[in-house]
């Protein structure tokens, strides 16, 4: 998992997302969680998995913007 987190952090830094506004990033988190809910409502397992993965990515980026780490948040 640590390697995947690093890859997301590197990717987001390459796009300048790590310095974007956390408030806007939080809207993306909520959007992705909504996609998980929609997948559950429709019984669409692939949409659920995709939404969960995208939710992780958006949360990792939010952590970067807030100068924290997923590990610190889970600790």
N, C-alpha and C positions, 0 to 999 in steps of 0.2 A: 504494500500500500504506500509506503514512503516513497518508492520510486515513481509511482503514478502521481502522487502529490507533487513531487519535484517537476515532473514533465508538464503538469498543468501550470505550475508557477512559472516555468521557463516560457511556455507558450503565451501566457497572459502578459508577461513582461515584454515579450517581443511585439505584442500588439498595443502596449501602453495601457492595458486594462488595470494593471496593478496600482496605477496612480489615478484612476478614475474616481468618480464620486460614489462612496459606499451606499448612499440613498438610492441611486439608480441601480446599483448592483443588487440591492435587496429586492427591488421590483422584479429583477430577473429570477432571483431565487423563488419568489412567490409564483411567478409564471411557470417555472419548471415543476414546482410542487403541484400546481393546478393540472399540469399535464399528467402527473402520476394519478391524481384523483380521477381525471377523465378516463385514463386507461383502466383504472379499477372499475369505474362505472360501466364501461363497455366490455369488460372482461378481456381486454386486449393485453396479453402478457408482454408482447414486444414493446408496446407503447409504455407500459409500466417500467420495464427495464431501462428503456431509453430515457424516460423522465427521471428515474432515480439517478442514473449516471450523470445526466445534465445537472441535476440538483447538486450532486457532489461537486461538480466543476464550478458551479456558481458560488457555492459556499467556500471553496478553496480560494477563489479569487476575492471574495468578500473578506476573508481572513487576511489576505495580503494587503488589501486596502486599509484595513484596520490595524495593521502592524502586529498581527498575532498569527498563530498557527492552528491548524486543526487539532494538533496534539494538545496544545494549551487549552483549547476550548473543551476537549473531551476529558482532560485531566481533572 
